[in-house]
Amino acid sequence: MKTPIRSFEDLECWQAAREVRLFIFQRVVPLLPKEERFRLTDQLRRASRSITANIAEGYGRSHHLENSKFCSIARGSTTEVLDHLISACDEAMIPRSLLDEGRAKIGSAMRLLHGYMAYLKRAAHSDSPNNQ
């Protein structure tokens, strides 16, 4: 039996996105050069925070389609994080193994986010007056 969703914190996609954020803050940021503090480091922090924040904000909206729009923004931030990780690897700031680990975490978060967005679209469709 699945645990009921009482908060955005119960959403599997938010939990996976949180893992991405923690990975960035705990594993990637400490490796980045000090001169990147206000460039790549700041962009990675902001983009990874944006993923969880947009999922949470969407959850707080009263309409399924509005929630889905915020999830779409979160999806964009997720791909932004991946691009920044690729750049960090390309520029020899992080090892390939860390990029691969990040890519796996991001892939998991994306799959869960896509599933949640599909659920929201189905729920919005079933709530529409044309289906009643």
MDTraj code that builds the backbone (N, CA, C; nanometers):
import mdtraj as md
import numpy as np

residues = "MET LYS THR PRO ILE ARG SER PHE GLU ASP LEU GLU CYS TRP GLN ALA ALA ARG GLU VAL ARG LEU PHE ILE PHE GLN ARG VAL VAL PRO LEU LEU PRO LYS GLU GLU ARG PHE ARG LEU THR ASP GLN LEU ARG ARG ALA SER ARG SER ILE THR ALA ASN ILE ALA GLU GLY TYR GLY ARG SER HIS HIS LEU GLU ASN SER LYS PHE CYS SER ILE ALA ARG GLY SER THR THR GLU VAL LEU ASP HIS LEU ILE SER ALA CYS ASP GLU ALA MET ILE PRO ARG SER LEU LEU ASP GLU GLY ARG ALA LYS ILE GLY SER ALA MET ARG LEU LEU HIS GLY TYR MET ALA TYR LEU LYS ARG ALA ALA HIS SER ASP SER PRO ASN ASN GLN".split()
xyz = np.array([
    [0.0840, -0.1186, 0.0000],
    [0.0000, 0.0000, 0.0000],
    [0.0885, 0.1250, 0.0000],
    [0.0573, 0.2180, -0.0882],
    [0.1358, 0.3398, -0.0986],
    [0.0995, 0.4367, 0.0135],
    [0.1990, 0.5137, 0.0539],
    [0.1779, 0.6162, 0.1547],
    [0.0977, 0.7297, 0.0917],
    [-0.0035, 0.7807, 0.1621],
    [-0.0807, 0.8915, 0.1052],
    [0.0064, 1.0174, 0.0911],
    [-0.0248, 1.0969, -0.0088],
    [0.0485, 1.2211, -0.0329],
    [-0.0165, 1.3306, 0.0517],
    [0.0561, 1.3776, 0.1505],
    [0.0048, 1.4827, 0.2395],
    [0.0781, 1.6146, 0.2200],
    [0.1935, 1.6062, 0.1543],
    [0.2794, 1.7226, 0.1354],
    [0.3640, 1.6986, 0.0106],
    [0.4189, 1.8058, -0.0428],
    [0.5095, 1.7899, -0.1565],
    [0.6279, 1.7010, -0.1191],
    [0.6627, 1.6962, 0.0070],
    [0.7745, 1.6128, 0.0516],
    [0.7475, 1.4633, 0.0318],
    [0.6201, 1.4267, 0.0200],
    [0.5829, 1.2871, -0.0028],
    [0.5932, 1.2462, -0.1496],
    [0.6054, 1.3425, -0.2385],
    [0.6146, 1.3125, -0.3817],
    [0.7494, 1.2486, -0.4138],
    [0.7461, 1.1355, -0.4810],
    [0.8703, 1.0673, -0.5175],
    [0.9577, 1.1538, -0.6078],
    [0.8963, 1.2324, -0.6948],
    [0.9754, 1.3172, -0.7840],
    [1.0473, 1.4264, -0.7046],
    [0.9828, 1.4802, -0.6017],
    [1.0486, 1.5802, -0.5172],
    [1.1639, 1.5164, -0.4403],
    [1.1423, 1.3968, -0.3885],
    [1.2472, 1.3259, -0.3140],
    [1.3689, 1.2996, -0.4029],
    [1.3451, 1.2584, -0.5269],
    [1.4553, 1.2336, -0.6206],
    [1.5254, 1.3644, -0.6571],
    [1.4485, 1.4711, -0.6736],
    [1.5070, 1.6021, -0.7036],
    [1.5901, 1.6517, -0.5852],
    [1.5451, 1.6234, -0.4656],
    [1.6213, 1.6596, -0.3460],
    [1.7552, 1.5862, -0.3455],
    [1.7541, 1.4608, -0.3878],
    [1.8793, 1.3844, -0.3967],
    [1.9757, 1.4505, -0.4960],
    [1.9223, 1.5009, -0.6056],
    [2.0059, 1.5723, -0.7032],
    [2.0660, 1.6963, -0.6371],
    [1.9819, 1.7739, -0.5686],
    [2.0288, 1.8966, -0.5030],
    [2.1373, 1.8651, -0.3998],
    [2.1140, 1.7650, -0.3174],
    [2.2129, 1.7277, -0.2166],
    [2.3433, 1.6798, -0.2809],
    [2.3308, 1.6060, -0.3892],
    [2.4482, 1.5606, -0.4635],
    [2.5301, 1.6807, -0.5116],
    [2.4625, 1.7787, -0.5674],
    [2.5312, 1.8988, -0.6171],
    [2.6027, 1.9693, -0.5027],
    [2.5307, 1.9928, -0.3937],
    [2.5872, 2.0684, -0.2821],
    [2.6969, 1.9919, -0.2079],
    [2.6804, 1.8620, -0.1914],
    [2.7741, 1.7853, -0.1093],
    [2.8899, 1.7247, -0.1875],
    [2.8674, 1.6889, -0.3127],
    [2.9688, 1.6153, -0.3881],
    [3.0348, 1.6982, -0.4981],
    [2.9582, 1.7865, -0.5615],
    [3.0117, 1.8594, -0.6770],
    [3.0694, 1.9950, -0.6375],
    [2.9919, 2.0757, -0.5685],
    [3.0359, 2.2116, -0.5343],
    [3.1715, 2.2141, -0.4629],
    [3.1977, 2.1241, -0.3678],
    [3.3291, 2.1295, -0.3015],
    [3.4483, 2.1081, -0.3950],
    [3.4264, 2.0466, -0.5094],
    [3.5355, 2.0215, -0.6042],
    [3.5612, 2.1383, -0.6995],
    [3.4652, 2.2280, -0.7108],
    [3.4795, 2.3364, -0.8081],
    [3.5809, 2.4394, -0.7603],
    [3.6585, 2.4936, -0.8539],
    [3.7603, 2.5933, -0.8158],
    [3.6962, 2.7190, -0.7555],
    [3.7698, 2.7823, -0.6664],
    [3.7203, 2.9043, -0.5992],
    [3.6828, 3.0135, -0.6988],
    [3.7556, 3.0218, -0.8096],
    [3.7251, 3.1267, -0.9078],
    [3.5905, 3.1043, -0.9781],
    [3.5331, 2.9870, -0.9617],
    [3.4012, 2.9572, -1.0192],
    [3.2871, 2.9871, -0.9207],
    [3.3208, 3.0387, -0.8038],
    [3.2195, 3.0608, -0.6990],
    [3.0998, 3.1422, -0.7482],
    [3.1228, 3.2470, -0.8220],
    [3.0136, 3.3326, -0.8688],
    [2.9736, 3.3035, -1.0134],
    [3.0230, 3.1950, -1.0665],
    [2.9869, 3.1547, -1.2021],
    [2.9201, 3.0177, -1.1978],
    [2.9934, 2.9148, -1.2309],
    [2.9358, 2.7806, -1.2406],
    [2.8794, 2.7317, -1.1066],
    [2.9501, 2.7574, -0.9986],
    [2.9025, 2.7133, -0.8672],
    [2.7667, 2.7742, -0.8372],
    [2.7544, 2.9042, -0.8583],
    [2.6277, 2.9724, -0.8320],
    [2.5171, 2.9202, -0.9233],
    [2.5485, 2.8970, -1.0498],
    [2.4481, 2.8462, -1.1433],
    [2.4014, 2.7064, -1.1043],
    [2.4933, 2.6207, -1.0631],
    [2.4568, 2.4857, -1.0196],
    [2.3688, 2.4899, -0.8949],
    [2.4053, 2.5738, -0.8001],
    [2.3249, 2.5854, -0.6781],
    [2.1834, 2.6332, -0.7104],
    [2.1740, 2.7373, -0.7891],
    [2.0424, 2.7941, -0.8216],
    [1.9560, 2.6952, -0.9010],
    [2.0151, 2.6312, -1.0004],
    [1.9384, 2.5378, -1.0831],
    [1.8924, 2.4171, -1.0018],
    [1.9785, 2.3644, -0.9157],
    [1.9391, 2.2478, -0.8361],
    [1.8328, 2.2848, -0.7327],
    [1.8399, 2.4051, -0.6787],
    [1.7354, 2.4519, -0.5865],
    [1.6036, 2.4735, -0.6607],
    [1.6140, 2.5184, -0.7831],
    [1.4950, 2.5454, -0.8633],
    [1.4125, 2.4196, -0.8883],
    [1.4789, 2.3059, -0.9000],
    [1.4063, 2.1811, -0.9272],
    [1.3080, 2.1523, -0.8143],
    [1.3592, 2.1433, -0.6922],
    [1.2712, 2.1111, -0.5785],
    [1.1727, 2.2242, -0.5504],
    [1.2179, 2.3487, -0.5639],
    [1.1307, 2.4621, -0.5341],
    [1.0106, 2.4665, -0.6287],
    [1.0330, 2.4393, -0.7572],
    [0.9217, 2.4438, -0.8521],
    [0.8259, 2.3269, -0.8342],
    [0.8765, 2.2109, -0.7986],
    [0.7868, 2.0985, -0.7690],
    [0.7012, 2.1341, -0.6478],
    [0.7639, 2.1910, -0.5447],
    [0.6901, 2.2301, -0.4242],
    [0.5865, 2.3384, -0.4545],
    [0.6265, 2.4397, -0.5307],
    [0.5324, 2.5474, -0.5625],
    [0.4155, 2.4967, -0.6455],
    [0.4446, 2.4114, -0.7427],
    [0.3370, 2.3543, -0.8234],
    [0.2397, 2.2746, -0.7389],
    [0.2931, 2.1978, -0.6447],
    [0.2076, 2.1188, -0.5556],
    [0.1121, 2.2094, -0.4774],
    [0.1592, 2.3280, -0.4444],
    [0.0772, 2.4216, -0.3684],
    [-0.0307, 2.4906, -0.4496],
    [-0.0301, 2.4726, -0.5785],
    [-0.1331, 2.5328, -0.6643],
    [-0.2580, 2.4465, -0.6614],
    [-0.3709, 2.5072, -0.6885],
    [-0.4979, 2.4349, -0.6761],
    [-0.5426, 2.3663, -0.8039],
    [-0.4700, 2.3811, -0.9103],
    [-0.5134, 2.3276, -1.0394],
    [-0.4064, 2.2356, -1.0969],
    [-0.4479, 2.1212, -1.1487],
    [-0.3538, 2.0223, -1.2017],
    [-0.2664, 2.0775, -1.3139],
    [-0.3250, 2.1521, -1.4064],
    [-0.2464, 2.2033, -1.5189],
    [-0.1462, 2.3085, -1.4737],
    [-0.1840, 2.3891, -1.3740],
    [-0.0903, 2.4875, -1.3200],
    [0.0263, 2.4162, -1.2511],
    [-0.0043, 2.3111, -1.1776],
    [0.0985, 2.2294, -1.1139],
    [0.1924, 2.1732, -1.2206],
    [0.1363, 2.1249, -1.3291],
    [0.2160, 2.0678, -1.4374],
    [0.3106, 2.1712, -1.4988],
    [0.2664, 2.2965, -1.5073],
    [0.3528, 2.4018, -1.5620],
    [0.4758, 2.4218, -1.4748],
    [0.4566, 2.4197, -1.3431],
    [0.5712, 2.4333, -1.2530],
    [0.6632, 2.3117, -1.2642],
    [0.6048, 2.1949, -1.2851],
    [0.6867, 2.0745, -1.3058],
    [0.7668, 2.0859, -1.4344],
    [0.7108, 2.1496, -1.5338],
    [0.7825, 2.1716, -1.6595],
    [0.9037, 2.2622, -1.6367],
    [0.8871, 2.3633, -1.5533],
    [0.9994, 2.4508, -1.5184],
    [1.1051, 2.3698, -1.4429],
    [1.0605, 2.2839, -1.3514],
    [1.1528, 2.1976, -1.2771],
    [1.2291, 2.1065, -1.3727],
    [1.1608, 2.0553, -1.4737],
    [1.2258, 1.9694, -1.5740],
    [1.3343, 2.0471, -1.6478],
    [1.3057, 2.1713, -1.6817],
    [1.4063, 2.2552, -1.7465],
    [1.5275, 2.2783, -1.6578],
    [1.5033, 2.3014, -1.5296],
    [1.6141, 2.3202, -1.4353],
    [1.6959, 2.1924, -1.4206],
    [1.6293, 2.0780, -1.4298],
    [1.6993, 1.9504, -1.4202],
    [1.7959, 1.9327, -1.5374],
    [1.7512, 1.9660, -1.6565],
    [1.8409, 1.9552, -1.7724],
    [1.9508, 2.0607, -1.7659],
    [1.9210, 2.1749, -1.7057],
    [2.0243, 2.2775, -1.6870],
    [2.1348, 2.2250, -1.5950],
    [2.0964, 2.1583, -1.4867],
    [2.1962, 2.1002, -1.3959],
    [2.2838, 2.0005, -1.4710],
    [2.2222, 1.9159, -1.5523],
    [2.3002, 1.8190, -1.6291],
    [2.3985, 1.8901, -1.7217],
    [2.3548, 1.9943, -1.7886],
    [2.4442, 2.0679, -1.8774],
    [2.5618, 2.1281, -1.7997],
    [2.5348, 2.1827, -1.6821],
    [2.6432, 2.2386, -1.6006],
    [2.7416, 2.1296, -1.5566],
    [2.6892, 2.0115, -1.5245],
    [2.7778, 1.9003, -1.4877],
    [2.8654, 1.8590, -1.6060],
    [2.8049, 1.8541, -1.7239],
    [2.8820, 1.8213, -1.8444],
    [2.9922, 1.9256, -1.8658],
    [2.9580, 2.0524, -1.8495],
    [3.0580, 2.1594, -1.8638],
    [3.1700, 2.1434, -1.7626],
    [3.1334, 2.1142, -1.6370],
    [3.2346, 2.0967, -1.5328],
    [3.3278, 1.9806, -1.5660],
    [3.2732, 1.8747, -1.6216],
    [3.3555, 1.7599, -1.6610],
    [3.4419, 1.7950, -1.7816],
    [3.3821, 1.8597, -1.8810],
    [3.4558, 1.8998, -2.0014],
    [3.5747, 1.9900, -1.9673],
    [3.5570, 2.0717, -1.8637],
    [3.6609, 2.1673, -1.8245],
    [3.7501, 2.1122, -1.7127],
    [3.7417, 1.9800, -1.6904],
    [3.8259, 1.9077, -1.5943],
    [3.8120, 1.9574, -1.4496],
    [3.6917, 2.0027, -1.4147],
    [3.6669, 2.0449, -1.2771],
    [3.6154, 1.9293, -1.1914],
    [3.5489, 1.8339, -1.2575],
    [3.4999, 1.7149, -1.1878],
    [3.5376, 1.5925, -1.2708],
    [3.5558, 1.4787, -1.2060],
    [3.5881, 1.3572, -1.2826],
    [3.4663, 1.3013, -1.3553],
    [3.4925, 1.2248, -1.4583],
    [3.3856, 1.1622, -1.5378],
    [3.2945, 1.0766, -1.4498],
    [3.3504, 1.0101, -1.3505],
    [3.2706, 0.9250, -1.2623],
    [3.1641, 1.0053, -1.1872],
    [3.1976, 1.1286, -1.1511],
    [3.1003, 1.2131, -1.0819],
    [2.9914, 1.2592, -1.1789],
    [3.0285, 1.2901, -1.3008],
    [2.9292, 1.3227, -1.4038],
    [2.8353, 1.2045, -1.4242],
    [2.8904, 1.0844, -1.4344],
    [2.8075, 0.9653, -1.4542],
    [2.7112, 0.9436, -1.3368],
    [2.7605, 0.9647, -1.2162],
    [2.6736, 0.9519, -1.0982],
    [2.5626, 1.0569, -1.1008],
    [2.5987, 1.1788, -1.1356],
    [2.4995, 1.2861, -1.1462],
    [2.3975, 1.2585, -1.2553],
    [2.4452, 1.2081, -1.3678],
    [2.3559, 1.1751, -1.4794],
    [2.2542, 1.0688, -1.4361],
    [2.2967, 0.9713, -1.3578],
    [2.2053, 0.8665, -1.3103],
    [2.1002, 0.9253, -1.2148],
    [2.1427, 1.0111, -1.1244],
    [2.0483, 1.0736, -1.0308],
    [1.9489, 1.1624, -1.1055],
    [1.9997, 1.2364, -1.2019],
    [1.9142, 1.3246, -1.2819],
    [1.8168, 1.2416, -1.3648],
    [1.8637, 1.1316, -1.4229],
    [1.7751, 1.0444, -1.5010],
    [1.6618, 0.9893, -1.4169],
    [1.6926, 0.9483, -1.2966],
    [1.5895, 0.8977, -1.2059],
    [1.4886, 1.0063, -1.1713],
    [1.5383, 1.1248, -1.1393],
    [1.4491, 1.2368, -1.1066],
    [1.3607, 1.2718, -1.2262],
    [1.4171, 1.2714, -1.3454],
    [1.3402, 1.3047, -1.4662],
    [1.2298, 1.2016, -1.4917],
    [1.2611, 1.0743, -1.4762],
    [1.1591, 0.9704, -1.4981],
    [1.0425, 0.9889, -1.4002],
    [1.0732, 1.0137, -1.2750],
    [0.9668, 1.0338, -1.1754],
    [0.8887, 1.1620, -1.2030],
    [0.9576, 1.2652, -1.2443],
    [0.8907, 1.3915, -1.2760],
    [0.7997, 1.3753, -1.3974],
    [0.8456, 1.3042, -1.4993],
    [0.7609, 1.2787, -1.6169],
    [0.6369, 1.1997, -1.5774],
    [0.6539, 1.1011, -1.4907],
    [0.5395, 1.0229, -1.4442],
    [0.4394, 1.1081, -1.3680],
    [0.4888, 1.1953, -1.2839],
    [0.4006, 1.2844, -1.2074],
    [0.3279, 1.3810, -1.3015],
    [0.3991, 1.4327, -1.4001],
    [0.3362, 1.5234, -1.4960],
    [0.2286, 1.4510, -1.5767],
    [0.2526, 1.3275, -1.6131],
    [0.1518, 1.2492, -1.6853],
    [0.0285, 1.2285, -1.5976],
    [0.0506, 1.1995, -1.4707],
    [-0.0608, 1.1850, -1.3763],
    [-0.1405, 1.3157, -1.3690],
    [-0.0710, 1.4293, -1.3583],
    [-0.1395, 1.5589, -1.3477],
    [-0.2235, 1.5866, -1.4719],
    [-0.1706, 1.5533, -1.5885],
    [-0.2463, 1.5759, -1.7122],
    [-0.3696, 1.4861, -1.7196],
    [-0.3543, 1.3603, -1.6769],
    [-0.4709, 1.2706, -1.6730],
    [-0.5752, 1.3217, -1.5739],
    [-0.5289, 1.3674, -1.4590],
    [-0.6202, 1.4175, -1.3561],
    [-0.6921, 1.5436, -1.4043],
    [-0.6200, 1.6312, -1.4725],
    [-0.6821, 1.7526, -1.5261],
    [-0.7863, 1.7168, -1.6307],
    [-0.7547, 1.6181, -1.7130],
    [-0.8475, 1.5758, -1.8186],
    [-0.9737, 1.5143, -1.7569],
    [-0.9580, 1.4351, -1.6529],
    [-1.0737, 1.3715, -1.5905],
    [-1.1586, 1.4720, -1.5130],
    [-1.0980, 1.5859, -1.4736],
    [-1.1723, 1.6904, -1.4028],
    [-1.2465, 1.7855, -1.4971],
    [-1.2137, 1.7808, -1.6263],
    [-1.2727, 1.8768, -1.7183],
    [-1.4233, 1.8519, -1.7332],
    [-1.5009, 1.9584, -1.7529],
    [-1.6476, 1.9453, -1.7629],
    [-1.6923, 1.8585, -1.8793],
    [-1.6129, 1.8471, -1.9845],
    [-1.6502, 1.7665, -2.1003],
    [-1.6507, 1.6177, -2.0712],
    [-1.5849, 1.5747, -1.9630],
    [-1.5765, 1.4329, -1.9314],
    [-1.6755, 1.3920, -1.8226],
    [-1.7621, 1.4806, -1.7824],
    [-1.8546, 1.4460, -1.6746],
    [-1.9949, 1.4237, -1.7252],
])
top = md.Topology()
chain = top.add_chain()
for i, resn in enumerate(residues, 1):
    res = top.add_residue(resn, chain, resSeq=i)
    for name in ("N", "CA", "C"):
        top.add_atom(name, md.element.get_by_symbol(name[0]), res)
traj = md.Trajectory(xyz[None], top)
